[in-house]
Amino acid sequence: MQIRPFLSLNISLAACLLAPVAGAQTLPKPLPPPKSQDEKMQWFRQAKFGLFIHWGLYCIPAGEWKGKAIPGIGEWIMNRAQIPVGEYEQLAKQFNPVKFNAEAWVQMAQDAGMKYLVITSKHHDGFAMYHSQVSPYNVYDATPFHRDPLKELAAACARHNIRFGVYYSQWQDWHEKNGAGNTWDFGPEDTHDHDQYLRAKAEPQIKELLTGYGPMCLIWFDTPRTMTNEEGLRFIDIVHTLQPATLIDGRLGTKGDYRSMGDNRIPDSVVNEDWEVPATINHTWGFKKDDTDWKSPADITFKLVDIVSKGGNYLLNVGPTSEGIIPQASQDNLRAVGRWLKVNGEAVYGAGPTQFGDELGAPDPRNIDKSGKPVFVQATNWRCTTKPGKLYLTIFKWPGGSMEISKVKGHVKKAYILAGKKSVKIAQTGDTVKLTLPAAAPDPIASVVVLEQ
Ligand code: FHN
């Protein structure tokens, strides 16, 4: 397969001269091979909260094409509006996010209490957001920006001790004749030579990403559709050869290192394996100018603790603008979560799932869904996370002066409110523990009571 030449490059010389030297970023060396799967997963199990970033050419139209609002998620605009490659690729000439500041993005992730960052290196539109030698359809060669934001982010992450990873759409590529997904330019899928696409673009680009960006904490593959197991194994082989410590998500089409849940799909109960849920902070991944329905700090905090109490990780997305700015409301809400985590993070980072389960909710036998199953009704009063010898009860709906917890395994020696370590009176009868609490909630978002055993 020929990688489609990207002819209309019009890089301004001035922009080239003024841009910071992206290649001058210092990056640490990749990590040594882990000794076991447990060792490989260790950072992920500790981290719990990550920043997902969908950033690409789609942030320019931001949900609108030729004056018409295009329904659906922003990064799908090329597909939803069936924009021909020749027209869509013109966006590259407009991409000049001069306000992009890797340091500020990573600082925000850190302020939010996030421990890893995963950014789109190439989404389904086929445009590489890093300086690729494999295809000139990339942010360095095809835009007046003429910088490599991924290199700058990888270096900023290293400075802030935040793990760096990339999203890569390994199967869909609407820019290439043999990639999957673009039937409006390239005809029916069965006329595309997918395997050749993998060999000519996706596999070599994965190799570039694993060699030029320092330690890669994970690669977030997506939408494998009809990929074969053998094709998936080729990617695994590349990753294992170049960076054996790099995790592979659950959307390669072949078993990865952990399970990826559906978008915004938090399971109802504990899942006893490593897993992660990718989620939006509004209703789109890529920036859309008319989507301002931001999840509140309280909602994000609930979802985070809910996910941790079920054994998972929360990968929460932001969609930066074409100027290179993470929308202010997303920043504000994430920083508010970070302030909560500064005080209560012990209940989250490295914590295991609940030892109860009833607090999560229950199926409602009077409400049956289409498949004949009772609909699960989530309870939202409190969640439990665990560490050896400790139960963390994160209480979202403060019960007033007292609270009773039943089915407690073992003896509780003492209890206290995590913020300020203020002691809480306990009375245990069998497996029931009664807590005497202050009348008013200590924290308007949620308060953590620790039971020590
Ligand atoms: O099609 C993509 C979508 O654009 C987005 O990247 C999400 C993130 O999980 N993944 C796919 C849909 O599941």
Boltz pocket constraint, residues with backbone or C-beta under 6 A from the ligand:
constraints:
  - pocket:
      binder: B
      contacts: [[A, 73], [A, 75], [A, 76], [A, 222], [A, 223], [A, 263], [A, 278], [A, 285]]
      max_distance: 6.0
